[in-house]
Amino acid sequence: MMSEQWLLLLLADAMLIIHVLFVAFVVLGLFAVYAGYFLKWRWVRNRVFRIVHLCAIGYVVVQSWLGAVCPLTTWEMALRAEAGAATYTGSFIQHWLQSLLYYSAPEWMFVVGYSVFGGLVLASWWVVRPHRRVRPR
């Protein structure tokens, strides 16, 4: 049925957008923390933001070390396959690096890249310390 196929592709595109936003949060979040240090942005020291950011990249790093594919990629591909549309293989980042930059790399390089990036996020906790929680009096 055409309307069902259209809905599945719409949901797959929604997964793609969520994935792009997640990647943007992780990557731009780190740049914002370091830029905020120099530009005196108080919000980059927000403890909740920093914990969520650390957990996000931590999830990516653990997943890559386990050799697991991101659930957002899995769901997007399942929706596209169910709709009868073309799918891609490998990880989300691998696919888009190859598609946009014509660059292909082995899986282990992505594991190393994610791990190094995760290390930079972790290091930001010492370089740009989050505010301590203020307790009400």
N, CA, C and O atoms as a Tinker XYZ file with bonds, in Angstrom:
   548  protein
     1  N      0.848000   -1.183000    0.000000    73     2
     2  CA     0.000000    0.000000    0.000000    64     1     3
     3  C      0.894000    1.246000    0.000000    63     2     4     5
     4  O      1.856000    1.325000    0.763000    81     3
     5  N      0.575000    2.197000   -0.843000    73     3     6
     6  CA     1.406000    3.385000   -1.011000    64     5     7
     7  C      1.458000    4.245000    0.243000    63     6     8     9
     8  O      2.531000    4.737000    0.589000    81     7
     9  N      0.352000    4.445000    0.930000    73     7    10
    10  CA     0.358000    5.307000    2.114000    64     9    11
    11  C      1.181000    4.694000    3.243000    63    10    12    13
    12  O      1.826000    5.414000    4.006000    81    11
    13  N      1.158000    3.358000    3.351000    73    11    14
    14  CA     1.976000    2.695000    4.372000    64    13    15
    15  C      3.461000    2.865000    4.045000    63    14    16    17
    16  O      4.266000    3.124000    4.938000    81    15
    17  N      3.817000    2.724000    2.792000    73    15    18
    18  CA     5.206000    2.906000    2.364000    64    17    19
    19  C      5.661000    4.341000    2.638000    63    18    20    21
    20  O      6.774000    4.562000    3.114000    81    19
    21  N      4.810000    5.301000    2.340000    73    19    22
    22  CA     5.114000    6.709000    2.577000    64    21    23
    23  C      5.351000    6.960000    4.064000    63    22    24    25
    24  O      6.287000    7.666000    4.437000    81    23
    25  N      4.494000    6.376000    4.915000    73    23    26
    26  CA     4.627000    6.547000    6.365000    64    25    27
    27  C      5.935000    5.933000    6.867000    63    26    28    29
    28  O      6.626000    6.532000    7.692000    81    27
    29  N      6.275000    4.746000    6.374000    73    27    30
    30  CA     7.527000    4.097000    6.783000    64    29    31
    31  C      8.742000    4.941000    6.391000    63    30    32    33
    32  O      9.683000    5.079000    7.172000    81    31
    33  N      8.719000    5.498000    5.192000    73    31    34
    34  CA     9.828000    6.353000    4.759000    64    33    35
    35  C      9.885000    7.646000    5.562000    63    34    36    37
    36  O     10.969000    8.153000    5.851000    81    35
    37  N      8.735000    8.174000    5.918000    73    35    38
    38  CA     8.687000    9.365000    6.765000    64    37    39
    39  C      9.295000    9.068000    8.135000    63    38    40    41
    40  O     10.059000    9.874000    8.666000    81    39
    41  N      8.954000    7.914000    8.706000    73    39    42
    42  CA     9.525000    7.512000    9.998000    64    41    43
    43  C     11.032000    7.272000    9.884000    63    42    44    45
    44  O     11.786000    7.623000   10.791000    81    43
    45  N     11.473000    6.673000    8.771000    73    43    46
    46  CA    12.909000    6.454000    8.552000    64    45    47
    47  C     13.639000    7.791000    8.460000    63    46    48    49
    48  O     14.727000    7.947000    9.017000    81    47
    49  N     13.049000    8.747000    7.765000    73    47    50
    50  CA    13.656000   10.079000    7.677000    64    49    51
    51  C     13.681000   10.769000    9.034000    63    50    52    53
    52  O     14.621000   11.502000    9.344000    81    51
    53  N     12.654000   10.538000    9.842000    73    51    54
    54  CA    12.632000   11.090000   11.205000    64    53    55
    55  C     13.775000   10.497000   12.027000    63    54    56    57
    56  O     14.426000   11.213000   12.788000    81    55
    57  N     14.023000    9.191000   11.879000    73    55    58
    58  CA    15.149000    8.549000   12.572000    64    57    59
    59  C     16.465000    9.171000   12.120000    63    58    60    61
    60  O     17.354000    9.417000   12.934000    81    59
    61  N     16.584000    9.421000   10.827000    73    59    62
    62  CA    17.791000   10.047000   10.283000    64    61    63
    63  C     18.002000   11.428000   10.893000    63    62    64    65
    64  O     19.121000   11.773000   11.275000    81    63
    65  N     16.946000   12.212000   10.986000    73    63    66
    66  CA    17.046000   13.555000   11.568000    64    65    67
    67  C     17.428000   13.480000   13.041000    63    66    68    69
    68  O     18.265000   14.254000   13.505000    81    67
    69  N     16.821000   12.556000   13.778000    73    67    70
    70  CA    17.171000   12.378000   15.196000    64    69    71
    71  C     18.647000   12.008000   15.322000    63    70    72    73
    72  O     19.340000   12.496000   16.214000    81    71
    73  N     19.122000   11.147000   14.428000    73    71    74
    74  CA    20.522000   10.720000   14.459000    64    73    75
    75  C     21.458000   11.898000   14.188000    63    74    76    77
    76  O     22.466000   12.066000   14.873000    81    75
    77  N     21.122000   12.701000   13.196000    73    75    78
    78  CA    21.934000   13.885000   12.881000    64    77    79
    79  C     21.970000   14.831000   14.079000    63    78    80    81
    80  O     23.023000   15.371000   14.416000    81    79
    81  N     20.824000   15.031000   14.717000    73    79    82
    82  CA    20.767000   15.909000   15.892000    64    81    83
    83  C     21.600000   15.353000   17.045000    63    82    84    85
    84  O     22.259000   16.111000   17.756000    81    83
    85  N     21.573000   14.034000   17.233000    73    83    86
    86  CA    22.379000   13.401000   18.279000    64    85    87
    87  C     23.870000   13.629000   18.014000    63    86    88    89
    88  O     24.614000   14.028000   18.910000    81    87
    89  N     24.296000   13.374000   16.777000    73    87    90
    90  CA    25.708000   13.574000   16.409000    64    89    91
    91  C     26.092000   15.043000   16.586000    63    90    92    93
    92  O     27.168000   15.348000   17.101000    81    91
    93  N     25.221000   15.944000   16.162000    73    91    94
    94  CA    25.496000   17.379000   16.307000    64    93    95
    95  C     25.628000   17.763000   17.775000    63    94    96    97
    96  O     26.507000   18.547000   18.132000    81    95
    97  N     24.760000   17.219000   18.630000    73    95    98
    98  CA    24.841000   17.498000   20.064000    64    97    99
    99  C     26.183000   17.042000   20.623000    63    98   100   101
   100  O     26.827000   17.778000   21.371000    81    99
   101  N     26.605000   15.838000   20.264000    73    99   102
   102  CA    27.865000   15.303000   20.788000    64   101   103
   103  C     29.054000   16.127000   20.288000    63   102   104   105
   104  O     29.900000   16.540000   21.081000    81   103
   105  N     29.118000   16.364000   18.996000    73   103   106
   106  CA    30.275000   17.064000   18.417000    64   105   107
   107  C     30.271000   18.545000   18.786000    63   106   108   109
   108  O     31.263000   19.063000   19.297000    81   107
   109  N     29.162000   19.218000   18.529000    73   107   110
   110  CA    29.106000   20.655000   18.806000    64   109   111
   111  C     29.116000   20.944000   20.303000    63   110   112   113
   112  O     29.564000   22.007000   20.733000    81   111
   113  N     28.620000   19.995000   21.092000    73   111   114
   114  CA    28.643000   20.172000   22.544000    64   113   115
   115  C     30.059000   20.325000   23.068000    63   114   116   117
   116  O     30.314000   21.165000   23.931000    81   115
   117  N     30.984000   19.520000   22.555000    73   115   118
   118  CA    32.375000   19.625000   23.000000    64   117   119
   119  C     32.984000   20.955000   22.561000    63   118   120   121
   120  O     33.669000   21.618000   23.340000    81   119
   121  N     32.732000   21.339000   21.320000    73   119   122
   122  CA    33.249000   22.630000   20.849000    64   121   123
   123  C     32.671000   23.778000   21.672000    63   122   124   125
   124  O     33.374000   24.738000   21.990000    81   123
   125  N     31.397000   23.674000   22.011000    73   123   126
   126  CA    30.749000   24.721000   22.816000    64   125   127
   127  C     31.377000   24.818000   24.199000    63   126   128   129
   128  O     31.554000   25.919000   24.721000    81   127
   129  N     31.714000   23.681000   24.796000    73   127   130
   130  CA    32.328000   23.688000   26.128000    64   129   131
   131  C     33.655000   24.442000   26.090000    63   130   132   133
   132  O     33.904000   25.306000   26.931000    81   131
   133  N     34.503000   24.118000   25.122000    73   131   134
   134  CA    35.801000   24.792000   25.052000    64   133   135
   135  C     35.663000   26.249000   24.617000    63   134   136   137
   136  O     36.361000   27.116000   25.142000    81   135
   137  N     34.775000   26.528000   23.668000    73   135   138
   138  CA    34.539000   27.923000   23.262000    64   137   139
   139  C     33.964000   28.712000   24.432000    63   138   140   141
   140  O     34.345000   29.858000   24.668000    81   139
   141  N     33.048000   28.089000   25.157000    73   139   142
   142  CA    32.426000   28.741000   26.305000    64   141   143
   143  C     33.415000   29.073000   27.402000    63   142   144   145
   144  O     33.235000   30.048000   28.131000    81   143
   145  N     34.454000   28.274000   27.523000    73   143   146
   146  CA    35.504000   28.542000   28.499000    64   145   147
   147  C     36.155000   29.891000   28.192000    63   146   148   149
   148  O     36.354000   30.711000   29.089000    81   147
   149  N     36.483000   30.111000   26.921000    73   147   150
   150  CA    37.151000   31.355000   26.524000    64   149   151
   151  C     36.190000   32.536000   26.424000    63   150   152   153
   152  O     36.575000   33.679000   26.668000    81   151
   153  N     34.949000   32.255000   26.067000    73   151   154
   154  CA    33.959000   33.326000   25.895000    64   153   155
   155  C     33.139000   33.577000   27.160000    63   154   156   157
   156  O     32.224000   34.400000   27.164000    81   155
   157  N     33.477000   32.860000   28.230000    73   155   158
   158  CA    32.821000   33.038000   29.537000    64   157   159
   159  C     31.321000   32.726000   29.498000    63   158   160   161
   160  O     30.523000   33.411000   30.139000    81   159
   161  N     30.944000   31.691000   28.743000    73   159   162
   162  CA    29.551000   31.262000   28.719000    64   161   163
   163  C     29.297000   30.401000   29.951000    63   162   164   165
   164  O     29.915000   29.348000   30.105000    81   163
   165  N     28.419000   30.823000   30.806000    73   163   166
   166  CA    28.145000   30.083000   32.042000    64   165   167
   167  C     27.437000   28.750000   31.781000    63   166   168   169
   168  O     27.660000   27.776000   32.499000    81   167
   169  N     26.596000   28.711000   30.768000    73   167   170
   170  CA    25.786000   27.517000   30.534000    64   169   171
   171  C     26.625000   26.287000   30.202000    63   170   172   173
   172  O     26.158000   25.166000   30.403000    81   171
   173  N     27.852000   26.459000   29.698000    73   171   174
   174  CA    28.669000   25.288000   29.368000    64   173   175
   175  C     29.181000   24.588000   30.622000    63   174   176   177
   176  O     29.743000   23.495000   30.544000    81   175
   177  N     28.988000   25.215000   31.766000    73   175   178
   178  CA    29.375000   24.591000   33.036000    64   177   179
   179  C     28.173000   23.959000   33.745000    63   178   180   181
   180  O     28.282000   23.476000   34.872000    81   179
   181  N     27.025000   23.974000   33.058000    73   179   182
   182  CA    25.816000   23.385000   33.623000    64   181   183
   183  C     26.008000   21.880000   33.796000    63   182   184   185
   184  O     26.309000   21.165000   32.841000    81   183
   185  N     25.831000   21.420000   35.016000    73   183   186
   186  CA    26.103000   20.028000   35.359000    64   185   187
   187  C     25.214000   19.043000   34.587000    63   186   188   189
   188  O     25.696000   18.008000   34.126000    81   187
   189  N     23.935000   19.353000   34.446000    73   187   190
   190  CA    23.021000   18.448000   33.737000    64   189   191
   191  C     23.434000   18.324000   32.270000    63   190   192   193
   192  O     23.506000   17.219000   31.732000    81   191
   193  N     23.702000   19.454000   31.631000    73   191   194
   194  CA    24.170000   19.435000   30.240000    64   193   195
   195  C     25.420000   18.575000   30.112000    63   194   196   197
   196  O     25.517000   17.748000   29.205000    81   195
   197  N     26.363000   18.766000   31.003000    73   195   198
   198  CA    27.641000   18.052000   30.919000    64   197   199
   199  C     27.472000   16.555000   31.154000    63   198   200   201
   200  O     28.127000   15.747000   30.496000    81   199
   201  N     26.598000   16.179000   32.088000    73   199   202
   202  CA    26.360000   14.751000   32.348000    64   201   203
   203  C     25.695000   14.099000   31.143000    63   202   204   205
   204  O     26.095000   13.012000   30.724000    81   203
   205  N     24.684000   14.756000   30.586000    73   203   206
   206  CA    24.002000   14.213000   29.404000    64   205   207
   207  C     24.988000   14.093000   28.242000    63   206   208   209
   208  O     24.981000   13.096000   27.520000    81   207
   209  N     25.826000   15.098000   28.066000    73   207   210
   210  CA    26.817000   15.083000   26.985000    64   209   211
   211  C     27.819000   13.945000   27.179000    63   210   212   213
   212  O     28.127000   13.225000   26.229000    81   211
   213  N     28.322000   13.778000   28.386000    73   211   214
   214  CA    29.270000   12.700000   28.680000    64   213   215
   215  C     28.624000   11.332000   28.468000    63   214   216   217
   216  O     29.247000   10.433000   27.904000    81   215
   217  N     27.393000   11.172000   28.912000    73   215   218
   218  CA    26.684000    9.900000   28.720000    64   217   219
   219  C     26.461000    9.605000   27.236000    63   218   220   221
   220  O     26.554000    8.454000   26.809000    81   219
   221  N     26.169000   10.637000   26.457000    73   219   222
   222  CA    25.931000   10.449000   25.019000    64   221   223
   223  C     27.177000    9.904000   24.326000    63   222   224   225
   224  O     27.090000    8.915000   23.598000    81   223
   225  N     28.328000   10.526000   24.537000    73   223   226
   226  CA    29.540000   10.033000   23.886000    64   225   227
   227  C     29.988000    8.727000   24.533000    63   226   228   229
   228  O     30.547000    7.865000   23.855000    81   227
   229  N     29.754000    8.568000   25.821000    73   227   230
   230  CA    30.079000    7.308000   26.488000    64   229   231
   231  C     29.334000    6.140000   25.866000    63   230   232   233
   232  O     29.901000    5.064000   25.671000    81   231
   233  N     28.064000    6.355000   25.554000    73   231   234
   234  CA    27.248000    5.324000   24.905000    64   233   235
   235  C     27.837000    4.963000   23.540000    63   234   236   237
   236  O     27.917000    3.785000   23.191000    81   235
   237  N     28.242000    5.959000   22.781000    73   235   238
   238  CA    28.824000    5.733000   21.455000    64   237   239
   239  C     30.127000    4.944000   21.574000    63   238   240   241
   240  O     30.361000    4.007000   20.811000    81   239
   241  N     30.966000    5.322000   22.525000    73   239   242
   242  CA    32.257000    4.644000   22.702000    64   241   243
   243  C     32.052000    3.183000   23.099000    63   242   244   245
   244  O     32.664000    2.288000   22.516000    81   243
   245  N     31.199000    2.943000   24.084000    73   243   246
   246  CA    30.949000    1.561000   24.531000    64   245   247
   247  C     30.379000    0.734000   23.386000    63   246   248   249
   248  O     30.799000   -0.401000   23.163000    81   247
   249  N     29.442000    1.294000   22.677000    73   247   250
   250  CA    28.829000    0.608000   21.544000    64   249   251
   251  C     29.872000    0.239000   20.492000    63   250   252   253
   252  O     29.850000   -0.868000   19.954000    81   251
   253  N     30.782000    1.161000   20.202000    73   251   254
   254  CA    31.797000    0.890000   19.182000    64   253   255
   255  C     32.757000   -0.201000   19.642000    63   254   256   257
   256  O     33.163000   -1.047000   18.846000    81   255
   257  N     33.121000   -0.187000   20.921000    73   255   258
   258  CA    34.010000   -1.222000   21.446000    64   257   259
   259  C     33.343000   -2.597000   21.423000    63   258   260   261
   260  O     34.017000   -3.613000   21.259000    81   259
   261  N     32.027000   -2.627000   21.587000    73   259   262
   262  CA    31.291000   -3.897000   21.549000    64   261   263
   263  C     30.984000   -4.346000   20.124000    63   262   264   265
   264  O     30.495000   -5.454000   19.906000    81   263
   265  N     31.274000   -3.481000   19.159000    73   263   266
   266  CA    30.990000   -3.816000   17.767000    64   265   267
   267  C     29.510000   -3.753000   17.432000    63   266   268   269
   268  O     29.066000   -4.351000   16.452000    81   267
   269  N     28.755000   -3.039000   18.231000    73   267   270
   270  CA    27.307000   -2.938000   18.028000    64   269   271
   271  C     26.978000   -1.780000   17.093000    63   270   272   273
   272  O     27.686000   -0.774000   17.051000    81   271
   273  N     25.913000   -1.938000   16.361000    73   271   274
   274  CA    25.419000   -0.865000   15.492000    64   273   275
   275  C     24.434000   -0.033000   16.298000    63   274   276   277
   276  O     23.650000   -0.574000   17.078000    81   275
   277  N     24.474000    1.262000   16.113000    73   275   278
   278  CA    23.581000    2.176000   16.821000    64   277   279
   279  C     22.123000    1.800000   16.552000    63   278   280   281
   280  O     21.757000    1.532000   15.408000    81   279
   281  N     21.289000    1.778000   17.592000    73   279   282
   282  CA    19.876000    1.444000   17.387000    64   281   283
   283  C     19.172000    2.400000   16.424000    63   282   284   285
   284  O     18.256000    1.987000   15.713000    81   283
   285  N     19.578000    3.657000   16.389000    73   283   286
   286  CA    18.958000    4.595000   15.449000    64   285   287
   287  C     19.218000    4.165000   14.005000    63   286   288   289
   288  O     18.338000    4.276000   13.152000    81   287
   289  N     20.428000    3.675000   13.737000    73   287   290
   290  CA    20.754000    3.164000   12.405000    64   289   291
   291  C     19.935000    1.916000   12.110000    63   290   292   293
   292  O     19.379000    1.774000   11.021000    81   291
   293  N     19.862000    1.017000   13.080000    73   291   294
   294  CA    19.105000   -0.225000   12.910000    64   293   295
   295  C     17.637000    0.067000   12.613000    63   294   296   297
   296  O     17.055000   -0.517000   11.699000    81   295
   297  N     17.043000    0.971000   13.387000    73   295   298
   298  CA    15.626000    1.306000   13.188000    64   297   299
   299  C     15.409000    1.982000   11.838000    63   298   300   301
   300  O     14.451000    1.669000   11.130000    81   299
   301  N     16.293000    2.903000   11.485000    73   299   302
   302  CA    16.154000    3.584000   10.193000    64   301   303
   303  C     16.223000    2.580000    9.049000    63   302   304   305
   304  O     15.395000    2.623000    8.138000    81   303
   305  N     17.202000    1.677000    9.087000    73   303   306
   306  CA    17.361000    0.696000    8.016000    64   305   307
   307  C     16.183000   -0.274000    7.964000    63   306   308   309
   308  O     15.739000   -0.655000    6.881000    81   307
   309  N     15.676000   -0.675000    9.130000    73   307   310
   310  CA    14.520000   -1.580000    9.168000    64   309   311
   311  C     13.295000   -0.911000    8.545000    63   310   312   313
   312  O     12.552000   -1.544000    7.795000    81   311
   313  N     13.091000    0.356000    8.853000    73   311   314
   314  CA    11.959000    1.089000    8.279000    64   313   315
   315  C     12.113000    1.238000    6.767000    63   314   316   317
   316  O     11.143000    1.075000    6.027000    81   315
   317  N     13.315000    1.545000    6.306000    73   315   318
   318  CA    13.547000    1.687000    4.861000    64   317   319
   319  C     13.367000    0.339000    4.147000    63   318   320   321
   320  O     12.774000    0.276000    3.070000    81   319
   321  N     13.879000   -0.725000    4.750000    73   319   322
   322  CA    13.734000   -2.054000    4.149000    64   321   323
   323  C     12.260000   -2.455000    4.082000    63   322   324   325
   324  O     11.804000   -2.993000    3.073000    81   323
   325  N     11.528000   -2.195000    5.146000    73   323   326
   326  CA    10.092000   -2.516000    5.183000    64   325   327
   327  C      9.328000   -1.738000    4.110000    63   326   328   329
   328  O      8.338000   -2.228000    3.567000    81   327
   329  N      9.792000   -0.530000    3.811000    73   327   330
   330  CA     9.154000    0.301000    2.784000    64   329   331
   331  C      9.621000   -0.073000    1.378000    63   330   332   333
   332  O      9.110000    0.449000    0.387000    81   331
   333  N     10.601000   -0.985000    1.299000    73   331   334
   334  CA    11.119000   -1.393000   -0.003000    64   333   335
   335  C     12.133000   -0.420000   -0.582000    63   334   336   337
   336  O     12.407000   -0.449000   -1.782000    81   335
   337  N     12.689000    0.437000    0.254000    73   335   338
   338  CA    13.665000    1.433000   -0.196000    64   337   339
   339  C     15.084000    0.903000   -0.008000    63   338   340   341
   340  O     15.307000   -0.081000    0.696000    81   339
   341  N     16.029000    1.569000   -0.646000    73   339   342
   342  CA    17.441000    1.192000   -0.528000    64   341   343
   343  C     17.945000    1.480000    0.883000    63   342   344   345
   344  O     17.535000    2.452000    1.517000    81   343
   345  N     18.836000    0.621000    1.360000    73   343   346
   346  CA    19.455000    0.806000    2.677000    64   345   347
   347  C     20.965000    0.852000    2.489000    63   346   348   349
   348  O     21.474000    0.619000    1.392000    81   347
   349  N     21.673000    1.153000    3.571000    73   347   350
   350  CA    23.134000    1.156000    3.517000    64   349   351
   351  C     23.667000    0.190000    4.560000    63   350   352   353
   352  O     22.942000   -0.242000    5.456000    81   351
   353  N     24.949000   -0.141000    4.429000    73   351   354
   354  CA    25.584000   -1.035000    5.392000    64   353   355
   355  C     26.563000   -0.236000    6.233000    63   354   356   357
   356  O     26.935000    0.882000    5.875000    81   355
   357  N     26.972000   -0.804000    7.337000    73   355   358
   358  CA    27.922000   -0.129000    8.214000    64   357   359
   359  C     27.236000    0.865000    9.124000    63   358   360   361
   360  O     26.011000    0.894000    9.236000    81   359
   361  N     28.047000    1.674000    9.767000    73   359   362
   362  CA    27.512000    2.639000   10.726000    64   361   363
   363  C     27.050000    3.910000   10.016000    63   362   364   365
   364  O     27.388000    4.162000    8.859000    81   363
   365  N     26.282000    4.684000   10.735000    73   363   366
   366  CA    25.764000    5.960000   10.247000    64   365   367
   367  C     26.907000    6.878000    9.813000    63   366   368   369
   368  O     26.879000    7.434000    8.715000    81   367
   369  N     27.915000    7.034000   10.683000    73   367   370
   370  CA    29.049000    7.919000   10.393000    64   369   371
   371  C     29.836000    7.394000    9.192000    63   370   372   373
   372  O     30.207000    8.163000    8.305000    81   371
   373  N     30.089000    6.079000    9.163000    73   371   374
   374  CA    30.807000    5.487000    8.034000    64   373   375
   375  C     30.093000    5.793000    6.720000    63   374   376   377
   376  O     30.713000    6.221000    5.746000    81   375
   377  N     28.801000    5.569000    6.711000    73   375   378
   378  CA    28.019000    5.769000    5.486000    64   377   379
   379  C     28.107000    7.208000    4.997000    63   378   380   381
   380  O     28.361000    7.457000    3.818000    81   379
   381  N     27.896000    8.150000    5.906000    73   379   382
   382  CA    27.855000    9.549000    5.484000    64   381   383
   383  C     29.241000   10.107000    5.176000    63   382   384   385
   384  O     29.368000   10.985000    4.323000    81   383
   385  N     30.280000    9.619000    5.848000    73   383   386
   386  CA    31.643000   10.030000    5.470000    64   385   387
   387  C     31.953000    9.573000    4.050000    63   386   388   389
   388  O     32.523000   10.314000    3.249000    81   387
   389  N     31.566000    8.341000    3.763000    73   387   390
   390  CA    31.827000    7.811000    2.428000    64   389   391
   391  C     30.958000    8.519000    1.386000    63   390   392   393
   392  O     31.430000    8.823000    0.291000    81   391
   393  N     29.706000    8.779000    1.716000    73   391   394
   394  CA    28.794000    9.416000    0.761000    64   393   395
   395  C     29.143000   10.879000    0.502000    63   394   396   397
   396  O     29.109000   11.334000   -0.641000    81   395
   397  N     29.475000   11.607000    1.551000    73   395   398
   398  CA    29.713000   13.043000    1.411000    64   397   399
   399  C     31.159000   13.393000    1.081000    63   398   400   401
   400  O     31.422000   14.313000    0.306000    81   399
   401  N     32.097000   12.652000    1.674000    73   399   402
   402  CA    33.512000   12.994000    1.505000    64   401   403
   403  C     34.277000   11.979000    0.661000    63   402   404   405
   404  O     35.471000   12.148000    0.416000    81   403
   405  N     33.593000   10.927000    0.216000    73   403   406
   406  CA    34.225000    9.858000   -0.553000    64   405   407
   407  C     35.410000    9.259000    0.202000    63   406   408   409
   408  O     36.436000    8.920000   -0.388000    81   407
   409  N     35.246000    9.136000    1.515000    73   407   410
   410  CA    36.307000    8.599000    2.360000    64   409   411
   411  C     35.821000    7.302000    2.988000    63   410   412   413
   412  O     34.740000    7.260000    3.576000    81   411
   413  N     36.601000    6.264000    2.868000    73   411   414
   414  CA    36.255000    4.973000    3.445000    64   413   415
   415  C     37.368000    4.558000    4.402000    63   414   416   417
   416  O     38.550000    4.706000    4.091000    81   415
   417  N     36.989000    4.045000    5.553000    73   415   418
   418  CA    37.978000    3.632000    6.553000    64   417   419
   419  C     37.509000    2.343000    7.215000    63   418   420   421
   420  O     36.311000    2.064000    7.270000    81   419
   421  N     38.460000    1.560000    7.716000    73   419   422
   422  CA    38.074000    0.338000    8.426000    64   421   423
   423  C     37.379000    0.668000    9.750000    63   422   424   425
   424  O     37.561000    1.746000   10.315000    81   423
   425  N     36.592000   -0.272000   10.218000    73   423   426
   426  CA    35.800000   -0.088000   11.442000    64   425   427
   427  C     36.665000    0.301000   12.639000    63   426   428   429
   428  O     36.249000    1.126000   13.452000    81   427
   429  N     37.861000   -0.279000   12.762000    73   427   430
   430  CA    38.697000   -0.001000   13.938000    64   429   431
   431  C     39.082000    1.477000   14.029000    63   430   432   433
   432  O     39.292000    1.998000   15.124000    81   431
   433  N     39.173000    2.153000   12.878000    73   431   434
   434  CA    39.512000    3.582000   12.915000    64   433   435
   435  C     38.378000    4.403000   13.535000    63   434   436   437
   436  O     38.625000    5.416000   14.191000    81   435
   437  N     37.156000    3.968000   13.327000    73   435   438
   438  CA    36.024000    4.655000   13.943000    64   437   439
   439  C     36.014000    4.414000   15.448000    63   438   440   441
   440  O     35.709000    5.318000   16.226000    81   439
   441  N     36.349000    3.193000   15.855000    73   439   442
   442  CA    36.432000    2.881000   17.288000    64   441   443
   443  C     37.475000    3.783000   17.946000    63   442   444   445
   444  O     37.226000    4.351000   19.010000    81   443
   445  N     38.630000    3.913000   17.319000    73   443   446
   446  CA    39.688000    4.782000   17.853000    64   445   447
   447  C     39.223000    6.239000   17.863000    63   446   448   449
   448  O     39.412000    6.942000   18.855000    81   447
   449  N     38.625000    6.686000   16.782000    73   447   450
   450  CA    38.138000    8.069000   16.703000    64   449   451
   451  C     37.106000    8.388000   17.769000    63   450   452   453
   452  O     37.183000    9.428000   18.423000    81   451
   453  N     36.136000    7.491000   17.945000    73   451   454
   454  CA    35.121000    7.699000   18.985000    64   453   455
   455  C     35.760000    7.709000   20.368000    63   454   456   457
   456  O     35.386000    8.505000   21.230000    81   455
   457  N     36.725000    6.820000   20.572000    73   455   458
   458  CA    37.386000    6.731000   21.880000    64   457   459
   459  C     38.188000    7.994000   22.185000    63   458   460   461
   460  O     38.138000    8.507000   23.303000    81   459
   461  N     38.919000    8.491000   21.203000    73   459   462
   462  CA    39.692000    9.727000   21.391000    64   461   463
   463  C     38.747000   10.889000   21.671000    63   462   464   465
   464  O     38.996000   11.692000   22.570000    81   463
   465  N     37.670000   10.980000   20.906000    73   463   466
   466  CA    36.704000   12.052000   21.119000    64   465   467
   467  C     36.094000   11.940000   22.518000    63   466   468   469
   468  O     35.920000   12.944000   23.209000    81   467
   469  N     35.771000   10.709000   22.927000    73   467   470
   470  CA    35.256000   10.494000   24.279000    64   469   471
   471  C     36.258000   10.928000   25.334000    63   470   472   473
   472  O     35.879000   11.486000   26.364000    81   471
   473  N     37.545000   10.671000   25.079000    73   471   474
   474  CA    38.593000   11.122000   25.991000    64   473   475
   475  C     38.658000   12.636000   26.091000    63   474   476   477
   476  O     38.899000   13.181000   27.168000    81   475
   477  N     38.443000   13.320000   24.967000    73   475   478
   478  CA    38.424000   14.788000   24.980000    64   477   479
   479  C     37.235000   15.321000   25.779000    63   478   480   481
   480  O     37.355000   16.314000   26.498000    81   479
   481  N     36.095000   14.657000   25.649000    73   479   482
   482  CA    34.920000   15.062000   26.434000    64   481   483
   483  C     35.198000   14.845000   27.916000    63   482   484   485
   484  O     34.882000   15.701000   28.743000    81   483
   485  N     35.786000   13.708000   28.251000    73   483   486
   486  CA    36.122000   13.428000   29.649000    64   485   487
   487  C     37.131000   14.445000   30.173000    63   486   488   489
   488  O     37.000000   14.927000   31.298000    81   487
   489  N     38.133000   14.771000   29.368000    73   487   490
   490  CA    39.140000   15.762000   29.775000    64   489   491
   491  C     38.521000   17.134000   29.998000    63   490   492   493
   492  O     39.003000   17.909000   30.824000    81   491
   493  N     37.460000   17.434000   29.269000    73   491   494
   494  CA    36.814000   18.744000   29.428000    64   493   495
   495  C     36.253000   18.925000   30.838000    63   494   496   497
   496  O     36.038000   20.054000   31.280000    81   495
   497  N     36.015000   17.826000   31.542000    73   495   498
   498  CA    35.518000   17.920000   32.926000    64   497   499
   499  C     36.591000   18.481000   33.853000    63   498   500   501
   500  O     36.268000   19.038000   34.902000    81   499
   501  N     37.859000   18.341000   33.481000    73   499   502
   502  CA    38.939000   18.906000   34.291000    64   501   503
   503  C     39.345000   20.290000   33.789000    63   502   504   505
   504  O     39.703000   21.164000   34.578000    81   503
   505  N     39.287000   20.480000   32.492000    73   503   506
   506  CA    39.682000   21.763000   31.913000    64   505   507
   507  C     38.608000   22.825000   32.149000    63   506   508   509
   508  O     38.913000   23.948000   32.548000    81   507
   509  N     37.360000   22.464000   31.901000    73   507   510
   510  CA    36.218000   23.374000   32.072000    64   509   511
   511  C     35.275000   22.705000   33.069000    63   510   512   513
   512  O     34.303000   22.049000   32.694000    81   511
   513  N     35.586000   22.887000   34.327000    73   511   514
   514  CA    34.833000   22.185000   35.371000    64   513   515
   515  C     33.369000   22.628000   35.427000    63   514   516   517
   516  O     33.065000   23.820000   35.394000    81   515
   517  N     32.470000   21.642000   35.511000    73   515   518
   518  CA    31.054000   22.000000   35.695000    64   517   519
   519  C     30.852000   22.639000   37.065000    63   518   520   521
   520  O     31.621000   22.403000   37.997000    81   519
   521  N     29.798000   23.455000   37.170000    73   519   522
   522  CA    29.472000   24.053000   38.465000    64   521   523
   523  C     29.061000   22.961000   39.435000    63   522   524   525
   524  O     28.413000   21.985000   39.059000    81   523
   525  N     29.445000   23.141000   40.677000    73   523   526
   526  CA    28.969000   22.228000   41.711000    64   525   527
   527  C     27.512000   22.522000   41.959000    63   526   528   529
   528  O     27.055000   23.653000   41.791000    81   527
   529  N     26.802000   21.524000   42.348000    73   527   530
   530  CA    25.378000   21.695000   42.629000    64   529   531
   531  C     25.211000   22.610000   43.839000    63   530   532   533
   532  O     25.838000   22.401000   44.878000    81   531
   533  N     24.374000   23.607000   43.696000    73   531   534
   534  CA    24.104000   24.536000   44.793000    64   533   535
   535  C     22.920000   23.993000   45.575000    63   534   536   537
   536  O     21.849000   23.746000   45.019000    81   535
   537  N     23.125000   23.813000   46.857000    73   535   538
   538  CA    22.053000   23.280000   47.702000    64   537   539
   539  C     21.220000   24.414000   48.273000    63   538   540   541
   540  O     21.756000   25.419000   48.739000    81   539
   541  N     19.897000   24.244000   48.234000    73   539   542
   542  CA    19.048000   25.291000   48.824000    64   541   543
   543  C     19.248000   25.368000   50.328000    63   542   544   545
   544  O     19.527000   24.363000   50.983000    81   543
   545  N     19.104000   26.571000   50.867000    73   543   546
   546  CA    19.316000   26.752000   52.312000    64   545   547
   547  C     18.032000   26.664000   53.063000    63   546   548
   548  O     18.023000   26.793000   54.287000    81   547
